Amino acid sequence: MIQGARIFAASLLLAWGMGSQALAGDAAKGEQLANVYCAACHGQSGEGMGPNPPLAGMSEEYFVRTMQAFRAGKRESATMGALSAGLTDEQFQDMAAFYAQFEPVAYEFRIEGPLHHVSASVCQSCHEDIYRQWSGSMHAKSTALRDPIHELLYRQEVGDPRAEGQVHQRSGRYPVCLNCHAPNAAKDQVTKLDAKDAYAEGVNCVACHQISGFKGVRRPEGGLRLGIMAYEISPDTLQGATGFPFDKTRDQQQGNPHLPTGELDTFGVVIPAALPLAGNPRMLRSSELCLGCHDTRPNPQGVPLCDTGDEIRSSGSNVTCQSCHMPIADGIANHSMGGGHDPAMLRRAVKMHVEVEPNGDGVTANVVMQNQLPHRMPTGAPFRNIQVQVTALDAQGNVLWRNFENHALQEDPKSYLFYQLADDEGKPSMPPTATQVGIDTRLLPHERRGLSYEIPVQPAVVRAEMLYNLVFEPMKPRIMELTDDEELLKPRRVAFYEARL
């Protein structure tokens, strides 16, 4: 728990009312501007509304400096950045004069319950851009409430994600999949995922930012600890890639719930930060932050279903997961967590070209593809697959020849990149019951592979494209019964090349 059940961030009186210098602002003009730009979120007189802090009584100097920081992008907020972009320093001074005439309002930031019950919406009020990125990510859609692919499998193996007391049907135990897909619920051993926002949000802000260390997924005595079980968790302090410099923590930064303000409660005890944060680059800037869930996941028979961590280790690469999946953009690490669901991310995964040579009445086309990644392509869930389609076209764009028409597995197996699990007899098997790996034609880390085709016509263009599918074709109709997202399961183009003759 955080300081029992409730924590109060300190009043902002000191930060707002001391050491300020009056500016030459017009309070009447400021009131008009405030009604247009500020009142809807901060109240008619700047008294504060919800998570939006009060502005009443704020020193004019601090108000102007803060608005200038938003306008310059030095403070992160999509809303405040957009609002301040069209305003001048003179208008800032007018609004500052308007709010400075009111009595200061104490700002109380209250968090109920333990850290892992904190919803991402609490973080949104300060970290708008990061929240927007995260909310469109698969981390935000990781639960069976929000991902129809996971929902199909969850309902088959467990049951209703909105019901309490669910167990894994084969083992009779708490569903291990929730350790990764709904870690905040797993900490409480809860299966009713709509009971709290922090459960339904899947891998939300605190799910990652409570991780203080990595124990590894393999227990020294044997067996696995997956998801949150692989981590050391800080119960009362968030972890960040950087902390706050000592001299900055003494500045009583207004409205920052990660910093204590030095105020005392009624018993004379210093009130701590509502969401205390410690710098932990050793963890937050390491691939270990990801490996609790993305290292390895075998089924009950020990057959690997997901094995991305071992794939990376076998490649010898030292690049971190964050380097690709959290690139720096506009000065912040992108929290969209692009992967197999992200078409732009896929387009960077493989480079491909086609070499064409005359061959009698036709041509020989050599398709060369190289995996750019330190893990297999595709990786992750065992039903992801790629079809490499090669097409010969005439000068008018008419199709003269294709390596397959309907499905690569039946018509041109060498152009089908997939991971097939099998039973004892070598026949295809579903992940929970598989006893061995059947076929694995995926690209190895950094592998360069060629496909050669004898095309019996003289084309104007030979086109090659890699088409990525999140699931096998037979799974698609059942998944589409659970969603109205028509784009979800359509093939995504990974790579494309045309050789023009």
C-alpha positions as CSV (number, residue, x, y, z in Angstrom):
1,M,0.0,0.0,0.0
2,I,1.1,3.6,-0.5
3,Q,1.3,5.2,2.9
4,G,-1.7,3.2,4.0
5,A,-4.7,3.7,1.8
6,R,-4.3,7.3,0.9
7,I,-1.5,9.7,-0.1
8,F,-1.8,13.4,-0.3
9,A,0.5,15.5,-2.5
10,A,1.4,18.7,-0.8
11,S,-0.3,22.1,-1.2
12,L,1.1,24.3,-3.9
13,L,1.0,27.4,-1.9
14,L,4.7,27.8,-1.5
15,A,5.5,27.2,-5.1
16,W,2.9,29.7,-6.2
17,G,3.0,32.5,-3.7
18,M,6.7,33.0,-2.8
19,G,9.5,34.7,-4.6
20,S,7.2,36.0,-7.3
21,Q,7.5,39.3,-9.1
22,A,4.5,41.3,-10.4
23,L,4.3,41.5,-14.2
24,A,2.5,44.2,-16.3
25,G,-0.5,42.1,-17.2
26,D,-4.1,43.3,-17.7
27,A,-6.4,41.1,-15.5
28,A,-9.6,42.1,-17.4
29,K,-8.1,40.9,-20.7
30,G,-6.7,37.9,-18.9
31,E,-10.2,36.9,-17.7
32,Q,-11.5,36.9,-21.3
33,L,-8.6,34.7,-22.4
34,A,-9.0,32.4,-19.4
35,N,-12.7,31.9,-20.2
36,V,-11.8,30.8,-23.7
37,Y,-8.6,28.7,-23.0
38,C,-8.6,27.6,-19.4
39,A,-12.0,27.5,-17.6
40,A,-13.2,24.3,-19.2
41,C,-10.4,22.3,-17.5
42,H,-9.2,24.4,-14.6
43,G,-12.5,26.0,-13.4
44,Q,-14.0,29.4,-13.9
45,S,-11.7,31.0,-11.3
46,G,-8.9,28.6,-11.7
47,E,-10.0,26.5,-8.7
48,G,-9.0,23.2,-10.4
49,M,-11.1,20.4,-11.7
50,G,-10.4,16.7,-11.3
51,P,-6.8,15.9,-12.2
52,N,-6.3,19.4,-13.6
53,P,-4.5,21.5,-10.9
54,P,-5.8,24.9,-9.7
55,L,-4.4,28.1,-11.2
56,A,-5.8,30.5,-8.6
57,G,-3.2,32.3,-6.7
58,M,-0.3,31.2,-8.9
59,S,2.5,33.7,-9.1
60,E,2.4,35.6,-12.3
61,E,6.1,34.8,-13.0
62,Y,5.5,31.1,-12.6
63,F,2.4,31.1,-14.8
64,V,4.2,32.9,-17.6
65,R,7.3,30.7,-17.4
66,T,5.1,27.5,-17.4
67,M,3.1,28.6,-20.5
68,Q,6.3,29.5,-22.3
69,A,7.6,26.0,-21.6
70,F,4.5,24.4,-23.0
71,R,4.6,26.6,-26.1
72,A,8.3,25.7,-26.7
73,G,7.6,22.0,-26.1
74,K,9.9,21.9,-23.1
75,R,7.0,20.6,-21.0
76,E,5.1,17.7,-22.5
77,S,1.4,18.0,-23.1
78,A,-0.4,17.8,-26.4
79,T,-3.3,19.9,-25.1
80,M,-1.3,22.6,-23.4
81,G,1.1,22.7,-26.3
82,A,-1.7,23.3,-28.8
83,L,-3.4,25.9,-26.6
84,S,-0.3,27.9,-26.0
85,A,1.0,27.7,-29.5
86,G,-1.1,30.7,-30.7
87,L,-0.7,32.9,-27.7
88,T,1.8,35.7,-27.1
89,D,3.9,36.5,-24.0
90,E,1.7,39.5,-23.5
91,Q,-1.4,37.3,-23.4
92,F,0.3,35.0,-20.9
93,Q,0.9,38.0,-18.7
94,D,-2.7,39.0,-18.9
95,M,-3.9,35.6,-17.9
96,A,-1.3,35.5,-15.1
97,A,-2.6,38.8,-13.7
98,F,-6.2,37.4,-13.7
99,Y,-5.3,34.2,-11.7
100,A,-2.9,36.0,-9.4
101,Q,-5.7,38.1,-7.9
102,F,-7.4,35.0,-6.3
103,E,-6.6,33.4,-3.0
104,P,-4.4,30.3,-3.6
105,V,-6.1,27.0,-3.6
106,A,-4.5,24.0,-2.0
107,Y,-4.1,21.2,-4.5
108,E,-4.7,17.7,-3.1
109,F,-3.5,14.8,-5.2
110,R,-5.0,11.6,-3.9
111,I,-4.2,8.0,-4.8
112,E,-6.5,5.3,-3.4
113,G,-5.0,1.8,-2.8
114,P,-1.7,0.3,-3.9
115,L,0.3,1.5,-6.9
116,H,-0.8,-1.3,-9.2
117,H,-4.4,-0.1,-8.9
118,V,-3.4,3.3,-10.4
119,S,-5.1,3.7,-13.8
120,A,-3.2,5.0,-16.8
121,S,-5.8,7.9,-16.9
122,V,-4.0,9.3,-13.8
123,C,-0.8,9.5,-15.7
124,Q,-2.6,11.0,-18.8
125,S,-3.1,14.4,-17.2
126,C,0.7,15.1,-17.3
127,H,2.0,12.7,-19.9
128,E,-0.6,13.2,-22.7
129,D,1.6,12.3,-25.7
130,I,2.9,9.1,-24.0
131,Y,-0.7,8.2,-23.0
132,R,-1.9,8.7,-26.5
133,Q,0.9,6.4,-27.9
134,W,0.3,3.8,-25.2
135,S,-3.5,3.8,-25.7
136,G,-3.1,2.7,-29.3
137,S,-0.5,0.0,-28.4
138,M,-1.0,-3.8,-28.0
139,H,0.1,-3.2,-24.3
140,A,-3.1,-1.3,-23.8
141,K,-5.0,-4.0,-25.7
142,S,-3.3,-7.1,-24.2
143,T,-6.3,-8.5,-22.3
144,A,-9.0,-10.8,-23.5
145,L,-11.3,-7.7,-23.0
146,R,-9.6,-5.8,-25.8
147,D,-7.8,-8.2,-28.1
148,P,-10.1,-10.6,-30.0
149,I,-7.2,-13.0,-30.9
150,H,-6.3,-13.4,-27.2
151,E,-9.9,-13.6,-26.3
152,L,-10.5,-16.6,-28.6
153,L,-7.7,-18.5,-26.9
154,Y,-8.6,-17.3,-23.4
155,R,-12.2,-18.5,-23.7
156,Q,-11.0,-21.8,-25.0
157,E,-8.5,-22.4,-22.3
158,V,-9.9,-20.5,-19.3
159,G,-13.4,-19.0,-19.7
160,D,-15.1,-15.6,-19.3
161,P,-12.6,-12.7,-18.7
162,R,-15.4,-10.8,-16.9
163,A,-16.0,-13.5,-14.3
164,E,-14.2,-14.1,-11.0
165,G,-12.8,-17.4,-9.9
166,Q,-11.8,-18.6,-13.4
167,V,-9.0,-21.3,-13.6
168,H,-7.0,-22.8,-16.4
169,Q,-9.2,-25.7,-17.5
170,R,-6.4,-28.2,-17.9
171,S,-4.3,-27.4,-14.8
172,G,-7.1,-26.2,-12.5
173,R,-4.8,-23.3,-11.5
174,Y,-4.9,-19.5,-11.8
175,P,-4.4,-18.7,-15.5
176,V,-0.7,-18.1,-16.1
177,C,-1.5,-16.1,-19.2
178,L,-2.7,-13.2,-17.0
179,N,0.9,-12.8,-15.6
180,C,1.7,-11.2,-18.9
181,H,-1.6,-10.1,-20.4
182,A,-3.1,-8.5,-17.2
183,P,-0.3,-8.2,-14.7
184,N,-2.1,-5.9,-12.3
185,A,-4.9,-8.4,-11.9
186,A,-2.4,-11.2,-11.6
187,K,-0.8,-9.4,-8.6
188,D,-4.1,-9.7,-6.9
189,Q,-4.9,-13.2,-8.3
190,V,-8.1,-11.7,-9.8
191,T,-9.7,-13.0,-13.0
192,K,-12.6,-10.5,-13.3
193,L,-10.7,-8.1,-15.5
194,D,-13.3,-5.4,-15.7
195,A,-13.3,-5.0,-11.9
196,K,-10.8,-2.2,-12.0
197,D,-9.5,0.0,-14.8
198,A,-5.9,-1.0,-14.0
199,Y,-6.8,-4.6,-14.6
200,A,-8.7,-3.9,-17.9
201,E,-5.8,-1.7,-19.2
202,G,-3.5,-4.7,-19.4
203,V,0.1,-3.7,-19.5
204,N,-0.4,-0.1,-18.3
205,C,1.9,2.5,-17.0
206,V,2.5,1.1,-13.5
207,A,2.7,-2.5,-14.8
208,C,6.1,-1.6,-16.3
209,H,7.1,1.2,-14.1
210,Q,6.9,-0.8,-10.9
211,I,9.5,-3.2,-12.1
212,S,12.7,-2.7,-10.2
213,G,14.7,-5.9,-11.1
214,F,14.7,-9.0,-13.1
215,K,15.0,-12.5,-11.6
216,G,14.8,-14.3,-15.0
217,V,12.1,-16.7,-16.3
218,R,14.0,-19.8,-15.4
219,R,14.1,-20.8,-11.7
220,P,17.5,-22.0,-10.4
221,E,15.7,-25.2,-9.0
222,G,14.0,-25.8,-12.4
223,G,10.7,-24.7,-13.9
224,L,9.6,-21.3,-15.1
225,R,8.4,-18.0,-13.6
226,L,6.6,-16.1,-16.3
227,G,5.4,-12.5,-16.5
228,I,5.3,-10.6,-13.3
229,M,6.7,-13.6,-11.5
230,A,10.0,-13.0,-13.3
231,Y,10.4,-9.5,-11.8
232,E,11.2,-7.8,-8.6
233,I,8.4,-5.3,-8.0
234,S,8.7,-2.1,-6.0
235,P,5.5,-1.9,-4.0
236,D,5.5,1.9,-3.3
237,T,7.9,3.6,-5.7
238,L,7.7,3.9,-9.5
239,Q,10.8,3.3,-11.5
240,G,12.0,5.6,-14.3
241,A,14.7,5.5,-16.9
242,T,16.0,8.6,-15.2
243,G,15.3,10.2,-11.8
244,F,15.3,13.8,-10.7
245,P,18.5,15.8,-10.0
246,F,19.1,16.6,-6.4
247,D,18.9,20.4,-6.9
248,K,15.7,20.0,-8.9
249,T,14.0,18.1,-6.1
250,R,14.6,21.0,-3.8
251,D,12.7,23.4,-6.1
252,Q,9.3,22.4,-4.9
253,Q,8.1,21.7,-8.4
254,Q,4.4,22.6,-8.6
255,G,2.0,19.8,-9.4
256,N,4.6,17.1,-9.9
257,P,3.1,14.0,-8.0
258,H,6.5,12.2,-8.3
259,L,8.2,14.7,-5.9
260,P,7.7,15.5,-2.2
261,T,7.1,19.1,-1.4
262,G,8.3,19.2,2.2
263,E,4.9,20.0,3.6
264,L,3.8,18.5,6.9
265,D,0.6,16.7,7.8
266,T,-1.4,17.4,10.9
267,F,1.0,15.3,13.0
268,G,4.1,17.1,11.8
269,V,5.2,14.3,9.5
270,V,6.5,15.2,6.0
271,I,4.0,14.2,3.4
272,P,5.7,12.0,0.7
273,A,5.1,12.2,-3.0
274,A,1.7,10.7,-4.2
275,L,3.5,8.7,-6.9
276,P,7.1,8.6,-5.8
277,L,9.6,7.8,-8.5
278,A,13.2,6.6,-8.4
279,G,15.7,6.5,-11.3
280,N,16.4,3.0,-12.4
281,P,18.2,3.0,-15.8
282,R,19.8,-0.4,-15.1
283,M,16.3,-1.9,-15.4
284,L,14.3,0.5,-17.6
285,R,16.9,0.8,-20.3
286,S,17.6,-3.0,-20.5
287,S,16.0,-5.7,-22.5
288,E,15.3,-7.4,-19.2
289,L,12.4,-5.1,-18.8
290,C,10.7,-7.0,-21.6
291,L,12.0,-10.6,-21.2
292,G,9.7,-11.6,-18.3
293,C,6.9,-11.8,-20.9
294,H,8.8,-12.0,-24.2
295,D,11.6,-14.4,-23.4
296,T,10.1,-17.9,-23.7
297,R,6.7,-19.5,-23.2
298,P,6.4,-23.3,-23.5
299,N,3.2,-25.2,-23.3
300,P,2.6,-27.8,-20.5
301,Q,4.5,-30.4,-22.6
302,G,7.6,-28.1,-22.7
303,V,7.2,-27.2,-26.4
304,P,8.2,-23.5,-27.0
305,L,5.2,-21.4,-28.2
306,C,7.0,-18.1,-28.0
307,D,10.8,-18.1,-27.8
308,T,11.9,-14.6,-28.8
309,G,14.5,-14.2,-25.9
310,D,16.4,-17.4,-26.9
311,E,16.3,-16.3,-30.6
312,I,17.9,-12.9,-29.6
313,R,20.6,-14.6,-27.6
314,S,21.4,-17.1,-30.4
315,S,21.9,-14.1,-32.7
316,G,24.7,-12.7,-30.6
317,S,23.1,-9.2,-30.8
318,N,23.5,-6.8,-27.9
319,V,20.9,-4.3,-29.1
320,T,18.1,-3.7,-26.6
321,C,14.4,-4.3,-27.3
322,Q,13.7,-0.6,-26.7
323,S,16.1,0.4,-29.5
324,C,13.6,-0.8,-32.1
325,H,10.3,-1.0,-30.2
326,M,10.6,2.3,-28.3
327,P,12.5,4.7,-30.7
328,I,13.1,8.3,-29.6
329,A,10.7,10.7,-31.4
330,D,10.3,14.4,-30.5
331,G,12.5,13.9,-27.5
332,I,10.6,11.0,-25.8
333,A,10.7,7.3,-26.0
334,N,7.8,6.2,-28.1
335,H,5.3,4.1,-26.1
336,S,3.4,2.8,-29.1
337,M,5.4,-0.4,-28.7
338,G,5.2,-1.2,-32.4
339,G,5.4,-4.9,-33.3
340,G,3.6,-7.4,-35.4
341,H,0.4,-5.3,-35.3
342,D,2.2,-2.2,-36.6
343,P,2.5,-2.1,-40.5
344,A,5.2,0.6,-40.3
345,M,7.3,-1.6,-37.9
346,L,6.8,-4.6,-40.2
347,R,8.1,-2.7,-43.2
348,R,11.4,-2.2,-41.5
349,A,11.8,-5.9,-40.6
350,V,13.0,-7.4,-43.9
351,K,14.8,-6.1,-47.0
352,M,14.1,-7.8,-50.3
353,H,15.1,-7.5,-53.9
354,V,14.6,-9.5,-57.1
355,E,17.3,-10.4,-59.7
356,V,16.0,-11.5,-63.1
357,E,18.0,-13.3,-65.8
358,P,16.9,-14.4,-69.3
359,N,16.3,-18.1,-69.6
360,G,15.2,-19.3,-73.1
361,D,11.6,-18.2,-73.7
362,G,11.2,-17.1,-70.1
363,V,13.2,-15.7,-67.2
364,T,14.8,-16.9,-63.9
365,A,13.7,-14.8,-61.0
366,N,15.8,-14.9,-57.8
367,V,14.1,-13.4,-54.8
368,V,16.6,-12.4,-52.1
369,M,15.3,-11.5,-48.6
370,Q,17.3,-10.7,-45.5
371,N,15.9,-10.5,-41.9
372,Q,17.0,-7.3,-40.3
373,L,16.0,-8.4,-36.9
374,P,17.9,-10.0,-34.0
375,H,15.1,-12.6,-33.7
376,R,13.2,-14.8,-36.1
377,M,10.8,-13.4,-38.5
378,P,8.0,-13.8,-37.7
379,T,8.4,-14.2,-34.0
380,G,6.1,-14.3,-31.0
381,A,2.8,-16.0,-31.1
382,P,3.1,-19.4,-33.0
383,F,0.3,-18.7,-35.4
384,R,1.9,-15.7,-37.2
385,N,3.0,-16.4,-40.7
386,I,4.3,-14.9,-43.9
387,Q,3.5,-15.7,-47.6
388,V,6.0,-14.6,-50.2
389,Q,4.1,-14.0,-53.4
390,V,5.9,-13.6,-56.7
391,T,4.0,-12.2,-59.7
392,A,5.0,-11.7,-63.4
393,L,3.2,-8.9,-65.2
394,D,3.0,-7.7,-68.8
395,A,3.5,-4.0,-69.8
396,Q,-0.2,-3.3,-69.2
397,G,-0.1,-4.7,-65.6
398,N,-1.9,-8.0,-66.5
399,V,-0.9,-11.0,-64.4
400,L,1.0,-13.6,-66.6
401,W,2.2,-15.9,-63.8
402,R,2.2,-16.4,-60.0
403,N,4.0,-18.7,-57.7
404,F,0.6,-19.4,-56.0
405,E,-3.0,-18.3,-56.3
406,N,-4.7,-19.2,-53.0
407,H,-2.3,-20.3,-50.3
408,A,1.5,-20.7,-50.3
409,L,1.5,-23.8,-48.0
410,Q,-0.4,-25.9,-50.5
411,E,1.0,-24.5,-53.8
412,D,4.6,-23.3,-53.0
413,P,5.6,-24.4,-49.5
414,K,9.1,-22.8,-49.7
415,S,7.5,-19.4,-49.9
416,Y,5.5,-19.9,-46.7
417,L,7.3,-18.8,-43.5
418,F,5.7,-20.3,-40.4
419,Y,6.0,-22.2,-37.2
420,Q,3.9,-25.4,-37.0
421,L,3.5,-27.4,-33.8
422,A,2.8,-31.1,-34.0
423,D,1.5,-34.1,-32.0
424,D,3.4,-37.4,-31.3
425,E,2.6,-38.5,-34.9
426,G,3.9,-35.3,-36.4
427,K,0.5,-34.1,-37.4
428,P,-0.4,-30.4,-36.9
429,S,-1.5,-29.6,-33.3
430,M,-2.9,-26.7,-31.4
431,P,-0.5,-24.9,-29.0
432,P,-1.8,-26.3,-25.7
433,T,-1.6,-30.0,-26.8
434,A,1.5,-30.0,-29.1
435,T,4.2,-32.4,-28.1
436,Q,6.9,-31.3,-30.6
437,V,7.9,-28.7,-33.2
438,G,6.6,-29.8,-36.6
439,I,7.9,-27.4,-39.2
440,D,9.8,-24.1,-38.7
441,T,10.5,-22.2,-42.0
442,R,10.8,-18.7,-40.4
443,L,13.8,-16.5,-41.2
444,L,16.5,-16.9,-38.6
445,P,18.0,-13.8,-37.0
446,H,19.8,-11.8,-39.7
447,E,19.4,-14.6,-42.2
448,R,19.7,-14.0,-45.9
449,R,17.6,-16.4,-48.0
450,G,16.9,-16.8,-51.7
451,L,13.9,-18.2,-53.6
452,S,14.4,-19.1,-57.3
453,Y,11.7,-19.4,-59.9
454,E,11.6,-20.4,-63.5
455,I,9.0,-18.2,-65.1
456,P,8.0,-19.6,-68.5
457,V,7.0,-16.2,-70.0
458,Q,8.7,-12.9,-70.9
459,P,7.3,-10.4,-68.4
460,A,7.7,-6.6,-68.2
461,V,7.8,-6.7,-64.4
462,V,8.5,-9.3,-61.8
463,R,7.1,-8.3,-58.4
464,A,7.8,-9.9,-55.0
465,E,6.0,-9.1,-51.8
466,M,6.0,-10.5,-48.3
467,L,2.5,-10.7,-46.8
468,Y,2.3,-11.0,-43.0
469,N,-0.7,-12.6,-41.2
470,L,-1.3,-12.4,-37.5
471,V,-3.0,-15.8,-37.4
472,F,-3.6,-18.9,-39.6
473,E,-6.4,-18.7,-42.1
474,P,-8.7,-21.2,-40.3
475,M,-8.6,-19.0,-37.2
476,K,-9.8,-15.9,-38.9
477,P,-13.6,-16.6,-39.1
478,R,-13.8,-17.4,-35.4
479,I,-11.9,-14.3,-34.4
480,M,-14.0,-12.1,-36.5
481,E,-17.0,-13.2,-34.6
482,L,-15.5,-11.3,-31.6
483,T,-14.7,-8.0,-33.3
484,D,-15.9,-5.5,-35.8
485,D,-12.4,-4.5,-36.8
486,E,-12.3,-5.5,-40.4
487,E,-8.7,-4.5,-40.8
488,L,-7.3,-6.5,-37.9
489,L,-6.7,-9.8,-39.8
490,K,-6.0,-8.5,-43.3
491,P,-2.5,-9.4,-44.6
492,R,0.1,-6.7,-44.0
493,R,2.9,-6.0,-46.5
494,V,6.3,-6.5,-44.9
495,A,8.5,-6.0,-48.0
496,F,7.9,-5.2,-51.7
497,Y,10.2,-5.1,-54.8
498,E,9.6,-4.8,-58.5
499,A,12.3,-5.7,-61.1
500,R,11.5,-4.0,-64.4
501,L,12.8,-5.7,-67.5
